């Protein structure tokens, strides 16, 4: 075997500017193996995707370099996984299963082709976790590096679980991980060592995709993806459902390694758990008399909204969350 | 009536940075009246859109300021119409009818809120032409102003018309307008006066949306949206269908005003018609024995591809198009 054949598609020497739009589409997008739901993939005016349910779930997110990712903190592959994950988590949060991604890449002409290819590989690998694939996209020249991902999904006959269905007396539960992405961000920001898991989760979260449909089947009345922090996000449920939610800070299982890392950095670990974004766990409300689906943990209670308009919609042990310092007795 | 009530939602004094992401979503997206296909609109993790066909057509395009639009050449409303039009034309080019748009807006913090609102109005008005609406989106801060649009569509039981189905002996036809957008671009670039229609079409093309499904029902074997110029785009049909296409330059109806403007600028009007992009006309191939649907005009012929690999895939009167100068006898 010739040595050169070991990297037959090596692209380290090229930039997007040299390859051009059609070159990029041909080289990256069309070689992707498509999921079962993609009836027509990249290369035509539009993709054609199965929507067996007769309805399609769709969500769009933009990721901007410097704001949502840094090329010196994450590899292109990790950015691809994260970009796909945050969109597919939105699909799961409706109770649906992702079927396809459409990806727009706006990039400077000097972006290495290998970066775009690794990004595509990350997108494809994350999508494959739910049986989806990258069905189409667009590439343009731009001074700012930006990735626009649209995820499509299939409800498979289930009713969508919105943010507006929670009722007083219900249980607030979550599935997935909380706090690890915030821990990783803190470590990266301070440029210090720490648990590998924290770096890994910040760079590529692992949303509990299957828990979205499981919650929908299991009677969830309201659900969302936690992208801005548990407290902020369940605030949307409280707002849309016109209820209040109180969390029990002792109900969260805290990994000893996460707790230890927080202590070393002088951070209240509950701050990471309650306000850290980007873990893409799912939060949902369930009637109190239902058994929670496996993987879901009750951490709060839904109640009537106070007649006092100034009362907080979301509280922790009955009080507004004051951030680190106020909760040392739980640390 | 109080004078102030005439502009109850005036937003000229605010920028996106002052309003913030949730403010923008609440102010712009949620007030949009939704089309019949949108079952759940903005405000949740994802939108839910009817896909009665059991399949969904989906296409994504990015528009970058300075490259795809200029704020000093087009109003935000015009940019919105154009962004929606180019995506909905892609949907039409498959033979489908647009159902919903998802819109990502990446914008500097100093972008006036009124610009974002006018953009949304343009998107909504263009989408309404096919009964669609803006069902969801995302807003992020970015140094570069960029609009990411994903359009969804419904095939309504028709087979998708790809670029790969053309066969030798067929007719190449188009529907819509050709050359006006290029004329407008030329006038804007030279900063000279000209026909209003040219400026209008460059700022907001008017794709013949209904001609996509009409062509699919009428037996079209291959179809696409003309965004990069007729010659370049039918090159994709020739490539994907493994055929050659020859155009008859005398078959194009040329508006006298377009011809006159070209003459004044010293441009070959056929250059605008054959190579001008962004009119978003549709091109399609039809079996020669079929009557073309109303609104379609035959301008070329599909033939076997030459055994000579160097032979051009697309010719004009049997020869490669040489650009202006070579075709003065048709001017």
HADDOCK unambig.tbl for C-alpha pairs under 7 A between the chains (distance, minus, plus):
assign (segid A and resid 44 and name CA) (segid B and resid 162 and name CA) 6.32 0.50 0.50
assign (segid A and resid 44 and name CA) (segid B and resid 163 and name CA) 6.44 0.50 0.50
assign (segid A and resid 45 and name CA) (segid B and resid 59 and name CA) 6.96 0.50 0.50
assign (segid A and resid 45 and name CA) (segid B and resid 90 and name CA) 5.05 0.50 0.50
assign (segid A and resid 45 and name CA) (segid B and resid 93 and name CA) 6.58 0.50 0.50
assign (segid A and resid 45 and name CA) (segid B and resid 94 and name CA) 6.77 0.50 0.50
assign (segid A and resid 45 and name CA) (segid B and resid 224 and name CA) 6.34 0.50 0.50
assign (segid A and resid 46 and name CA) (segid B and resid 57 and name CA) 6.23 0.50 0.50
assign (segid A and resid 46 and name CA) (segid B and resid 58 and name CA) 5.34 0.50 0.50
assign (segid A and resid 46 and name CA) (segid B and resid 59 and name CA) 4.56 0.50 0.50
assign (segid A and resid 46 and name CA) (segid B and resid 90 and name CA) 6.10 0.50 0.50
assign (segid A and resid 46 and name CA) (segid B and resid 91 and name CA) 6.29 0.50 0.50
assign (segid A and resid 46 and name CA) (segid B and resid 94 and name CA) 6.90 0.50 0.50
assign (segid A and resid 47 and name CA) (segid B and resid 57 and name CA) 5.58 0.50 0.50
assign (segid A and resid 47 and name CA) (segid B and resid 58 and name CA) 5.18 0.50 0.50
assign (segid A and resid 47 and name CA) (segid B and resid 59 and name CA) 6.26 0.50 0.50
assign (segid A and resid 48 and name CA) (segid B and resid 55 and name CA) 6.58 0.50 0.50
assign (segid A and resid 48 and name CA) (segid B and resid 56 and name CA) 5.68 0.50 0.50
assign (segid A and resid 48 and name CA) (segid B and resid 57 and name CA) 4.55 0.50 0.50
assign (segid A and resid 48 and name CA) (segid B and resid 58 and name CA) 6.40 0.50 0.50
assign (segid A and resid 49 and name CA) (segid B and resid 55 and name CA) 5.45 0.50 0.50
assign (segid A and resid 49 and name CA) (segid B and resid 56 and name CA) 5.21 0.50 0.50
assign (segid A and resid 49 and name CA) (segid B and resid 57 and name CA) 6.36 0.50 0.50
assign (segid A and resid 50 and name CA) (segid B and resid 54 and name CA) 6.18 0.50 0.50
assign (segid A and resid 50 and name CA) (segid B and resid 55 and name CA) 4.30 0.50 0.50
assign (segid A and resid 50 and name CA) (segid B and resid 56 and name CA) 6.26 0.50 0.50
assign (segid A and resid 51 and name CA) (segid B and resid 51 and name CA) 6.40 0.50 0.50
assign (segid A and resid 51 and name CA) (segid B and resid 54 and name CA) 4.64 0.50 0.50
assign (segid A and resid 51 and name CA) (segid B and resid 55 and name CA) 4.54 0.50 0.50
assign (segid A and resid 51 and name CA) (segid B and resid 56 and name CA) 6.05 0.50 0.50
assign (segid A and resid 52 and name CA) (segid B and resid 54 and name CA) 4.76 0.50 0.50
assign (segid A and resid 52 and name CA) (segid B and resid 55 and name CA) 6.78 0.50 0.50
assign (segid A and resid 53 and name CA) (segid B and resid 54 and name CA) 6.60 0.50 0.50
assign (segid A and resid 54 and name CA) (segid B and resid 50 and name CA) 6.17 0.50 0.50
assign (segid A and resid 54 and name CA) (segid B and resid 51 and name CA) 4.63 0.50 0.50
assign (segid A and resid 54 and name CA) (segid B and resid 52 and name CA) 4.75 0.50 0.50
assign (segid A and resid 54 and name CA) (segid B and resid 53 and name CA) 6.59 0.50 0.50
assign (segid A and resid 54 and name CA) (segid B and resid 54 and name CA) 4.87 0.50 0.50
assign (segid A and resid 55 and name CA) (segid B and resid 48 and name CA) 6.58 0.50 0.50
assign (segid A and resid 55 and name CA) (segid B and resid 49 and name CA) 5.45 0.50 0.50
assign (segid A and resid 55 and name CA) (segid B and resid 50 and name CA) 4.29 0.50 0.50
assign (segid A and resid 55 and name CA) (segid B and resid 51 and name CA) 4.55 0.50 0.50
assign (segid A and resid 55 and name CA) (segid B and resid 52 and name CA) 6.79 0.50 0.50
assign (segid A and resid 56 and name CA) (segid B and resid 48 and name CA) 5.68 0.50 0.50
assign (segid A and resid 56 and name CA) (segid B and resid 49 and name CA) 5.21 0.50 0.50
assign (segid A and resid 56 and name CA) (segid B and resid 50 and name CA) 6.25 0.50 0.50
assign (segid A and resid 56 and name CA) (segid B and resid 51 and name CA) 6.06 0.50 0.50
assign (segid A and resid 57 and name CA) (segid B and resid 46 and name CA) 6.23 0.50 0.50
assign (segid A and resid 57 and name CA) (segid B and resid 47 and name CA) 5.58 0.50 0.50
assign (segid A and resid 57 and name CA) (segid B and resid 48 and name CA) 4.55 0.50 0.50
assign (segid A and resid 57 and name CA) (segid B and resid 49 and name CA) 6.36 0.50 0.50
assign (segid A and resid 58 and name CA) (segid B and resid 46 and name CA) 5.35 0.50 0.50
assign (segid A and resid 58 and name CA) (segid B and resid 47 and name CA) 5.19 0.50 0.50
assign (segid A and resid 58 and name CA) (segid B and resid 48 and name CA) 6.39 0.50 0.50
assign (segid A and resid 59 and name CA) (segid B and resid 45 and name CA) 6.96 0.50 0.50
assign (segid A and resid 59 and name CA) (segid B and resid 46 and name CA) 4.55 0.50 0.50
assign (segid A and resid 59 and name CA) (segid B and resid 47 and name CA) 6.25 0.50 0.50
assign (segid A and resid 59 and name CA) (segid B and resid 136 and name CA) 6.87 0.50 0.50
assign (segid A and resid 60 and name CA) (segid B and resid 102 and name CA) 6.45 0.50 0.50
assign (segid A and resid 60 and name CA) (segid B and resid 104 and name CA) 6.72 0.50 0.50
assign (segid A and resid 60 and name CA) (segid B and resid 137 and name CA) 5.65 0.50 0.50
assign (segid A and resid 60 and name CA) (segid B and resid 138 and name CA) 6.26 0.50 0.50
assign (segid A and resid 61 and name CA) (segid B and resid 104 and name CA) 6.73 0.50 0.50
assign (segid A and resid 61 and name CA) (segid B and resid 138 and name CA) 5.57 0.50 0.50
assign (segid A and resid 62 and name CA) (segid B and resid 104 and name CA) 6.42 0.50 0.50
assign (segid A and resid 62 and name CA) (segid B and resid 138 and name CA) 6.70 0.50 0.50
assign (segid A and resid 62 and name CA) (segid B and resid 140 and name CA) 6.86 0.50 0.50
assign (segid A and resid 64 and name CA) (segid B and resid 142 and name CA) 6.60 0.50 0.50
assign (segid A and resid 90 and name CA) (segid B and resid 45 and name CA) 5.04 0.50 0.50
assign (segid A and resid 90 and name CA) (segid B and resid 46 and name CA) 6.10 0.50 0.50
assign (segid A and resid 91 and name CA) (segid B and resid 46 and name CA) 6.31 0.50 0.50
assign (segid A and resid 93 and name CA) (segid B and resid 45 and name CA) 6.59 0.50 0.50
assign (segid A and resid 94 and name CA) (segid B and resid 45 and name CA) 6.79 0.50 0.50
assign (segid A and resid 94 and name CA) (segid B and resid 46 and name CA) 6.91 0.50 0.50
assign (segid A and resid 102 and name CA) (segid B and resid 60 and name CA) 6.44 0.50 0.50
assign (segid A and resid 104 and name CA) (segid B and resid 60 and name CA) 6.72 0.50 0.50
assign (segid A and resid 104 and name CA) (segid B and resid 61 and name CA) 6.74 0.50 0.50
assign (segid A and resid 104 and name CA) (segid B and resid 62 and name CA) 6.42 0.50 0.50
assign (segid A and resid 136 and name CA) (segid B and resid 59 and name CA) 6.89 0.50 0.50
assign (segid A and resid 137 and name CA) (segid B and resid 60 and name CA) 5.64 0.50 0.50
assign (segid A and resid 138 and name CA) (segid B and resid 60 and name CA) 6.26 0.50 0.50
assign (segid A and resid 138 and name CA) (segid B and resid 61 and name CA) 5.56 0.50 0.50
assign (segid A and resid 138 and name CA) (segid B and resid 62 and name CA) 6.69 0.50 0.50
assign (segid A and resid 140 and name CA) (segid B and resid 62 and name CA) 6.86 0.50 0.50
assign (segid A and resid 142 and name CA) (segid B and resid 64 and name CA) 6.59 0.50 0.50
assign (segid A and resid 143 and name CA) (segid B and resid 144 and name CA) 6.84 0.50 0.50
assign (segid A and resid 144 and name CA) (segid B and resid 143 and name CA) 6.84 0.50 0.50
assign (segid A and resid 144 and name CA) (segid B and resid 144 and name CA) 5.94 0.50 0.50
assign (segid A and resid 148 and name CA) (segid B and resid 148 and name CA) 6.64 0.50 0.50
assign (segid A and resid 162 and name CA) (segid B and resid 44 and name CA) 6.36 0.50 0.50
assign (segid A and resid 163 and name CA) (segid B and resid 44 and name CA) 6.47 0.50 0.50
assign (segid A and resid 224 and name CA) (segid B and resid 45 and name CA) 6.34 0.50 0.50
